[in-house]
């Protein structure tokens, strides 16, 4: 039996070698595609093309008895690598006549990312850091765009120092709060102003499929070139007002980060045995624990600044705390029927999204379980 098994394994190994060779060939073709897109200014992410291709490959796979989900999972992973490879070919410069771009805080993690992509797109980029303000006037006096990428707690004070910019200079910030920085930019500069919030960390492989929130400040047409450039980088732009952005971030960021912090702190105070928790966890609980641990592997000052950036955040956290107490009261009263009614009310609120999230989470959990066993 072992000889028969070895023969079959050898055949599988040969097929795997062919797969690797095909992947190498595909990546070479992707590099060629990237060069063509760069010359013509096409976005590296084309959602319609991707959706059509995946649908076609699923159909072909299922005709041959191969699960469509398997093929889609494999192709999505390949495409992630492809998007990361495409950026290495550079990007078309949408505004080649633009004067120097100055990135304030360009040596920080997020600042470096924008510096890199702007340079890959052919722009002349200078970096202005805290110790460089002696040359600030020289750098800023003829700037075509100034992009502020500094910590939240100093963003408005840094913006206040950016006086005397050219009238046509585009002033931009990339902070995760928008009302305060946008007001500060409008106060200090009479020219075009745009607020951005990249909804991702600086460790992304590319901008493909990443969301960037855009909050208009002044002279929206003057920032059209930057919006087009970010679209070429692969980003998905979402336009909202600064007020709507900050209200949404109260729920998306401040409340979630605080709840994660509180849960992690509780685990630490209970001195929970993490190794045992991991050993006993199914993929979903391991993934949840991973998301908690992820927070504590990062800069605490950043999360403190996000949570404390607005009194609205604290008010929302207070309402969450009070709601938590009401939910706890249902359990303390042993009122099972009331708990079920509350559960169903929330399910009705999520509506069809609940089913969508269930399907998405199944894919994530399958991938997490694979990685766990490989580890």
Residue pairs with C-beta under 8 A, 6 or more apart in sequence:
23 78
26 78
26 82
27 81
27 82
27 85
30 82
30 85
30 86
31 85
31 86
31 88
31 89
33 86
34 44
34 85
34 86
34 87
34 88
34 89
35 89
36 42
37 43
37 44
37 86
37 89
37 92
38 89
38 90
38 91
38 92
39 92
40 92
41 91
41 92
41 94
41 232
42 92
42 232
43 231
43 232
43 233
43 234
44 83
44 86
44 87
44 91
44 206
44 207
44 208
44 232
44 233
44 234
45 83
45 208
45 209
45 234
45 236
50 79
53 75
54 72
54 75
54 76
57 71
57 72
57 75
58 68
58 71
58 72
59 68
61 67
61 68
61 70
61 71
62 68
69 363
73 363
73 366
73 367
80 205
80 208
83 205
83 206
83 208
83 209
83 234
84 205
84 206
84 208
86 206
86 208
87 117
87 120
87 206
87 207
87 233
87 234
90 120
90 121
90 122
91 117
91 120
91 121
91 122
91 229
91 232
91 233
92 121
92 232
93 121
93 122
93 123
93 229
94 121
94 225
94 226
94 228
94 229
94 232
95 123
95 144
95 225
95 226
95 229
96 122
98 123
98 144
98 145
98 225
99 124
99 142
99 143
99 144
99 166
100 124
100 125
100 126
100 139
100 142
100 143
100 144
101 118
101 123
101 124
101 125
101 126
101 143
101 144
101 145
101 146
101 147
102 125
102 126
102 127
102 128
102 139
102 140
102 143
102 145
102 146
102 147
103 111
103 114
103 115
103 118
103 125
103 126
103 127
103 128
103 146
103 147
103 149
104 111
104 128
104 129
104 146
104 147
104 148
104 149
104 150
104 158
104 162
105 111
105 128
105 129
105 148
105 149
105 150
105 151
105 158
106 112
106 114
106 115
106 125
106 126
106 127
106 128
106 129
106 149
107 127
107 129
108 149
108 150
108 151
109 201
109 202
109 203
110 149
110 174
110 198
110 201
110 202
111 127
111 147
111 149
111 150
112 202
113 202
113 204
114 147
114 149
114 174
115 125
115 127
117 207
117 233
118 125
119 125
121 229
121 232
121 233
126 139
128 135
128 136
128 139
128 140
132 139
133 161
136 161
137 164
140 146
140 162
140 164
140 165
140 169
141 164
141 166
142 166
143 165
143 166
143 169
144 166
144 168
144 169
144 170
145 169
145 170
145 171
145 172
145 226
146 162
146 165
146 169
146 170
146 171
146 172
147 172
147 173
147 174
148 155
148 158
148 159
148 162
148 171
148 172
148 173
148 174
148 175
148 181
148 185
149 173
149 174
150 158
151 301
151 302
151 305
152 175
152 176
152 177
152 302
152 305
152 306
152 309
153 301
153 305
155 173
155 175
155 180
155 181
155 184
156 180
156 181
156 184
159 171
159 173
159 181
159 184
159 185
159 188
160 184
160 187
160 188
162 171
162 188
162 189
163 188
165 171
165 189
165 191
166 191
167 190
167 191
168 191
168 192
168 222
169 189
169 191
169 192
170 191
170 192
170 193
170 194
170 222
170 223
170 226
171 185
171 188
171 189
171 191
171 192
171 193
171 194
171 217
172 193
172 194
172 195
172 196
172 223
172 226
173 181
173 182
173 185
173 195
173 196
174 196
174 197
174 198
175 181
175 195
175 197
176 197
176 249
176 253
176 306
176 309
177 246
177 249
177 306
177 309
177 310
178 195
178 197
178 213
178 215
178 242
178 245
178 246
179 242
179 243
179 246
179 310
180 309
181 195
182 193
182 195
182 215
182 217
182 242
185 193
185 195
185 217
186 193
186 217
186 218
191 218
191 219
191 222
192 217
192 218
192 219
192 220
192 222
192 223
193 217
193 218
193 219
194 214
194 215
194 216
194 217
194 220
194 223
194 226
195 214
195 215
195 216
195 217
195 242
195 245
196 212
196 213
196 214
196 215
197 212
197 213
197 215
197 245
197 249
198 210
198 211
198 212
198 213
198 235
199 210
199 211
199 212
199 213
200 210
200 211
204 210
206 233
206 234
207 230
207 233
207 234
207 235
208 233
208 234
208 235
209 234
209 236
210 234
210 235
210 236
211 235
211 236
211 237
211 238
212 230
212 235
212 236
212 237
212 238
213 237
213 238
213 239
213 240
213 245
214 227
214 237
214 238
214 239
214 240
215 239
215 240
215 241
215 242
215 245
216 223
216 239
227 237
230 237
231 237
240 248
246 310
246 312
247 312
250 310
250 312
250 313
250 316
251 316
253 306
254 306
254 307
254 309
254 310
254 313
254 316
254 317
255 313
255 316
255 317
255 320
257 295
257 303
257 306
257 307
258 307
258 313
258 317
258 320
259 320
260 291
260 292
260 295
261 295
261 303
261 307
263 292
264 292
264 293
264 295
264 296
267 274
267 292
274 289
277 285
277 289
278 286
278 289
281 289
283 365
283 366
283 368
283 369
283 372
284 361
284 365
286 368
286 372
287 364
287 365
287 368
290 368
295 303
306 313
307 313
307 314
307 317
308 314
327 342
330 338
330 339
330 342
331 339
347 354
350 357
